């Protein structure tokens, strides 16, 4: 298998080139978690993996709680299924908190402060209330919890990791918080060993071919725990060697030739790039110098590999897409990129 074939298989397994699902909750469950700190881009990351979807549909899924957005895995937001949020946070929160310890000391955040903050948030949100960030900040200040500097961000993240709060529905363009227990089923917990195995299985089934180092990076787990989870599910996977590296994926090789659109427009921080420690396979070899930080920019993918970047500009009556290919595209490729751009416009405005 070549790097190009690895990229082809990843596009297929991530449901970018072969969408299998119709609902946001289905693809989020399949992927395990989808990075979502850039909310607008993350909605498109979900939508482009569905057979048919819209920006509004992802907002509705957030509003009705079929997907939630919270801190899990590495210390950033991800979309996760409510059914997975509890065991996944219990597995990854200790390591995230440990990585944040020095910042907590810098801002004088200790267990007593976190308890006071968590208690204030729980009281403010009881009865099914959902509050935007400004109201949450006011509630904490009224409870005598200082929110100056970056303390507020750390207080909210800790409350998410302590399973006190998670995302609510949006109020206009403002994000809200709700009680974790109001949105996440109780009792859906796993032992550490079960959780390690489940996370490893989700990752390699949906993100493979990938290395153990890729899984370690994506999960935020220690190398020991990541390997432990991998070893439990190893018998369900198949290995592929490329340039002395061993990749693992679902058994059988999907025939992706001629079945998929030739081009895709991916958002920044898309799982196609961010989910791997080594992102070489994602980029056309001719453009490795042009795309040293492929995770940070929306990417043009042609023939399964990144060949440029793109930007959107939303106006009252139009959605402009500026393309920045790293090299010249042929007419067939230009047409395919145009089709991909039109798909994105229709995602934002299905009526057009």
C-alpha positions in Angstrom: 0.0 0.0 0.0 1.2 3.5 -0.8 0.6 6.8 1.0 -1.9 7.6 -1.7 -3.8 4.4 -1.0 -3.7 5.2 2.7 -5.3 8.5 2.1 -7.9 6.9 -0.1 -8.8 4.4 2.5 -9.0 7.1 5.2 -11.4 9.2 3.2 -13.6 6.1 2.7 -13.5 4.9 6.3 -14.2 8.4 7.6 -17.2 8.5 5.3 -16.0 11.5 3.4 -15.8 9.7 0.0 -18.4 7.1 0.9 -21.1 8.6 3.2 -23.2 5.9 4.8 -25.2 7.8 7.4 -28.0 10.3 7.4 -28.1 11.8 10.9 -25.4 13.8 12.7 -25.6 11.4 15.7 -24.8 8.4 13.6 -21.5 9.7 12.1 -20.4 11.2 15.5 -21.0 7.8 17.1 -19.1 6.0 14.3 -16.1 8.3 14.6 -16.1 8.3 18.4 -15.4 12.0 18.5 -15.0 14.8 16.0 -12.8 17.8 16.9 -15.0 20.9 17.2 -13.3 23.9 18.6 -14.1 25.8 15.4 -17.8 25.3 15.5 -18.7 26.5 12.0 -16.0 24.3 10.5 -16.9 21.3 12.7 -20.5 21.5 11.5 -19.3 21.1 8.0 -17.0 18.3 9.1 -20.1 16.4 10.2 -22.2 17.5 7.2 -19.8 16.5 4.5 -19.7 12.9 6.0 -23.5 12.5 5.7 -25.5 11.6 2.6 -27.5 14.8 2.9 -27.3 17.5 5.5 -27.3 21.2 6.3 -25.8 23.7 8.6 -29.1 24.1 10.3 -29.5 20.3 10.8 -26.3 20.2 12.8 -27.5 23.2 15.0 -30.7 21.2 15.6 -28.8 18.1 16.6 -26.9 20.3 19.2 -30.2 21.8 20.4 -32.0 18.5 20.9 -29.0 17.0 22.5 -28.5 14.1 20.0 -24.9 15.3 19.8 -23.1 17.3 22.4 -19.9 19.5 22.3 -17.6 19.2 25.3 -14.0 18.9 26.3 -12.8 15.3 25.8 -9.7 13.4 24.5 -7.1 16.1 24.0 -7.9 19.4 25.8 -10.2 20.9 23.2 -13.9 20.6 22.2 -15.2 17.6 20.4 -18.6 16.5 19.2 -19.5 13.2 20.9 -22.6 11.1 21.3 -24.4 11.5 24.7 -24.2 7.7 25.0 -20.4 7.9 24.9 -19.7 11.2 26.7 -19.7 9.7 30.3 -17.3 6.8 29.8 -15.1 8.8 27.4 -14.7 11.7 29.8 -14.0 9.4 32.7 -11.2 7.8 30.6 -9.5 11.0 29.3 -10.2 13.7 32.0 -7.5 12.6 34.4 -4.8 13.1 31.8 -6.2 16.4 30.6 -6.4 17.7 34.2 -2.8 16.6 34.8 -1.7 18.5 31.7 -3.5 21.6 32.9 -2.1 21.5 36.5 0.6 24.2 36.0 -2.0 26.6 34.5 -4.3 25.9 37.4 -1.6 26.7 39.9 -0.8 29.9 37.9 -4.4 31.1 38.3 -4.7 29.9 41.9 -7.3 27.3 41.0 -7.4 24.5 43.5 -9.9 21.8 44.5 -11.8 24.2 46.8 -12.2 26.8 44.0 -13.3 24.1 41.5 -15.9 22.8 44.0 -17.3 26.2 44.6 -17.5 26.9 40.9 -19.1 23.5 40.1 -21.6 23.9 42.9 -22.6 27.3 41.6 -23.0 26.1 38.0 -25.1 23.1 39.1 -27.4 25.3 41.1 -27.7 27.9 38.2 -28.6 25.3 35.6 -30.9 23.1 37.7 -34.4 22.6 36.4 -33.4 22.2 32.8 -32.1 25.7 32.4 -29.6 26.6 29.7 -27.4 29.7 30.1 -25.2 31.5 27.7 -21.6 32.3 28.6 -22.3 35.8 29.9 -25.0 34.6 32.2 -22.8 31.8 33.4 -20.0 34.2 34.1 -22.4 36.4 36.1 -23.5 33.4 38.1 -20.0 32.5 39.1 -19.1 36.1 40.0 -22.3 36.3 42.2 -21.1 33.1 43.9 -17.8 34.7 44.8 -15.8 32.9 42.1 -13.3 35.2 40.4 -13.4 34.9 36.6 -10.7 37.4 35.6 -7.9 36.7 33.2 -8.3 33.2 31.8 -9.7 31.7 35.0 -13.2 31.6 33.4 -12.1 29.3 30.6 -10.4 26.9 33.0 -13.4 26.9 35.3 -15.7 25.9 32.5 -13.4 23.3 31.1 -13.0 21.7 34.5 -16.7 21.7 35.0 -17.0 19.8 31.7 -14.4 17.3 32.7 -16.0 16.9 36.1 -19.3 16.0 34.3 -21.1 19.0 35.7 -21.9 20.8 32.5 -21.9 20.3 28.7 -23.2 22.1 25.7 -26.8 23.2 25.5 -28.7 24.5 22.4 -27.6 27.8 20.9 -29.5 31.0 21.7 -29.2 32.9 18.4 -25.4 32.8 17.8 -24.5 32.4 21.4 -23.5 29.0 22.9 -25.1 27.8 26.1 -24.3 25.4 28.8 -26.6 22.8 30.3 -26.3 20.3 33.2 -24.4 17.2 32.0 -26.8 14.9 33.7 -29.7 16.5 31.9 -28.2 15.6 28.5 -26.2 12.5 29.1 -27.7 9.1 30.1 -26.8 8.0 33.6 -25.4 4.6 34.2 -23.6 4.2 30.8 -20.2 3.6 32.3 -17.4 1.3 31.3 -14.4 -0.1 33.2 -11.1 1.4 32.2 -10.2 -1.6 30.2 -13.5 -1.7 28.4 -13.2 2.1 27.7 -9.7 1.7 26.3 -10.8 -1.1 24.0 -13.9 0.7 22.9 -12.0 3.9 22.1 -9.3 2.0 20.2 -11.9 0.1 18.2 -13.8 3.2 17.2 -10.7 4.9 16.1 -9.1 2.2 14.0 -12.5 1.2 12.4 -13.3 4.8 11.4 -9.8 6.4 11.0 -7.7 3.6 9.7 -5.2 2.9 8.3 -3.4 4.4 11.3 -0.5 3.7 13.5 -0.5 3.1 17.3 1.3 6.5 17.5 -1.6 8.1 15.6 -4.1 6.6 18.0 -2.1 7.8 21.0 -2.0 11.3 19.6 -5.7 11.4 18.8 -6.9 9.9 22.0 -4.7 11.9 24.3 -4.0 8.8 26.3 -0.6 7.7 27.6 1.4 5.4 25.4 0.9 2.6 27.8 -2.9 3.0 27.9 -3.2 3.5 24.1 -1.3 0.3 23.5 -3.4 -1.6 26.1 -6.6 -0.6 24.3 -5.1 -1.5 20.9 -3.9 -4.9 22.1 -7.4 -5.8 23.2 -8.9 -5.1 19.8 -5.9 -6.1 17.7 -7.4 -9.4 16.6 -10.3 -7.5 14.9 -7.9 -5.4 12.8 -5.6 -6.0 9.9 -2.1 -4.7 9.5 -0.4 -3.0 6.6 3.2 -2.0 6.3 4.3 1.1 4.4 7.9 2.3 4.5 8.7 0.2 7.7 5.6 1.7 9.5 2.8 -0.6 10.6 -0.8 0.7 10.0 -3.9 -0.9 11.3 -7.4 -0.8 9.9 -10.6 -2.7 9.3 -10.2 -6.1 7.6 -10.6 -6.1 3.8 -9.7 -3.3 1.4 -12.5 -1.2 0.2 -12.6 -0.7 -3.5 -12.8 3.1 -3.8 -11.9 3.4 -7.4 -14.4 5.3 -9.5 -17.0 5.5 -6.7 -16.2 8.8 -5.1 -16.1 12.5 -6.1 -12.7 13.5 -7.2 -12.6 16.5 -4.9 -13.6 17.6 -1.5 -13.4 20.9 0.5 -12.5 20.1 4.1 -12.7 22.5 7.0 -9.8 23.4 9.3 -9.1 20.9 12.0 -10.8 18.1 10.0 -10.3 14.6 11.3 -8.7 13.7 7.9 -5.6 15.7 9.1 -5.9 16.3 12.8 -6.5 12.7 13.8 -3.0 11.6 12.9 0.4 12.3 14.4 2.0 11.8 11.0 0.0 13.6 8.3 2.3 12.9 5.4 -0.2 10.6 3.6 -2.9 13.4 3.6 -0.8 15.8 1.4 0.2 15.4 -2.2 3.9 14.8 -2.1 4.5 17.7 -4.5 3.1 20.1 -1.9 4.6 19.0 1.5 6.4 22.3 1.8 3.3 24.3 1.0 1.2 22.5 3.6 3.5 22.1 6.7 0.5 22.8 9.0 -2.3 21.1 7.1 -4.6 20.9 10.2 -5.0 24.7 10.5 -6.4 25.6 7.1 -9.5 24.5 5.2 -8.1 22.1 2.6 -8.8 21.3 -1.1 -8.5 17.6 -1.5 -8.1 16.3 -5.1 -7.5 12.6 -5.8 -7.6 11.9 -2.1 -4.8 14.3 -1.1 -4.5 17.9 -0.1 -3.5 20.2 -3.0 -4.5 23.6 -1.7 -6.5 25.7 0.7 -9.8 27.6 0.5 -11.7 30.3 2.3 -15.3 31.3 2.5 -16.9 34.7 2.7 -20.6 34.9 3.5 -22.6 37.9 2.2 -26.3 38.7 2.3 -27.0 37.2 -1.1 -24.0 35.1 -1.9 -21.4 32.7 -0.5 -18.0 33.4 -2.0 -15.4 30.7 -2.0 -11.8 31.7 -2.7 -9.6 28.8 -3.9 -5.8 28.7 -3.4 -4.5 25.6 -5.2 -0.8 25.0 -4.6 -0.3 24.1 -8.3 -2.3 24.0 -11.6 -5.4 21.9 -11.7 -6.5 20.3 -15.0 -10.0 21.0 -16.3 -11.5 17.8 -14.8 -10.1 18.6 -11.4 -11.3 22.2 -11.6 -14.7 21.0 -12.4 -14.6 18.6 -9.5 -13.5 21.3 -7.1 -16.4 23.4 -8.4 -18.8 20.6 -7.6 -17.3 20.4 -4.1 -17.7 24.1 -3.6 -21.3 24.0 -4.7 -22.0 21.2 -2.2 -20.6 23.4 0.6 -22.8 26.3 -0.5 -25.9 24.0 -0.5 -25.0 22.9 3.0 -25.1 26.5 4.2 -28.2 27.4 2.2 -30.2 24.3 1.1 -32.7 26.4 -0.7 -30.3 27.4 -3.4 
